[in-house]
Amino acid sequence: MGRSRGQKSRDKNKASLPQVPKNMKSDGNDVEFSQEIADQADLEAQARANAANQRVRSRKK
């Protein structure tokens, strides 16, 4: 009977959830990297990742 009178019982929590500022969000990259123990594959992967990041940054501007 409560639903037919316009009373919504679900999703009450959505409006009260706190918003996280962009500077506090993490991108999920929690990988430790040591230049001393890196092999050639690691260096190539790092170069590809840097190139991809530069392409993404240039598209945003």
C-alpha positions in Angstrom: 0.0 0.0 0.0 2.9 2.3 0.6 4.2 2.1 -3.0 1.0 3.2 -4.6 1.1 6.5 -2.7 4.3 7.7 -4.2 6.5 6.6 -1.4 9.8 5.2 -2.7 11.6 2.9 -0.3 14.7 2.0 -2.3 17.7 4.2 -3.2 17.4 6.3 -0.1 21.1 6.2 0.5 22.2 7.6 -2.9 21.6 11.2 -2.1 23.5 11.1 1.2 26.8 9.4 -0.1 29.8 11.7 0.1 31.4 12.9 -3.1 35.2 12.3 -3.3 37.3 15.1 -4.8 39.3 14.4 -7.9 42.6 15.0 -6.2 41.8 12.3 -3.6 40.9 9.6 -6.1 43.6 7.2 -7.2 44.0 5.8 -10.6 44.7 2.3 -9.3 48.4 2.2 -10.2 50.0 1.0 -6.9 52.9 -0.8 -8.5 56.4 -0.5 -7.1 59.1 -0.2 -9.7 62.8 -0.5 -9.2 65.1 0.7 -12.0 68.0 -1.4 -10.7 66.2 -4.7 -11.2 64.3 -3.9 -14.4 64.9 -6.0 -17.4 64.5 -5.0 -21.1 60.8 -6.0 -21.2 60.1 -3.8 -18.2 61.8 -0.8 -19.8 59.9 -1.4 -23.1 56.6 -1.6 -21.2 57.4 1.6 -19.3 58.2 3.4 -22.6 55.0 2.2 -24.2 53.0 3.4 -21.1 54.7 6.8 -21.2 53.9 7.2 -24.9 50.3 6.2 -24.3 50.0 8.7 -21.4 51.3 11.5 -23.7 48.8 10.6 -26.4 46.0 10.7 -23.9 47.1 14.0 -22.5 47.5 15.6 -26.0 43.9 14.5 -26.9 42.4 16.1 -23.7 43.8 19.6 -24.6 
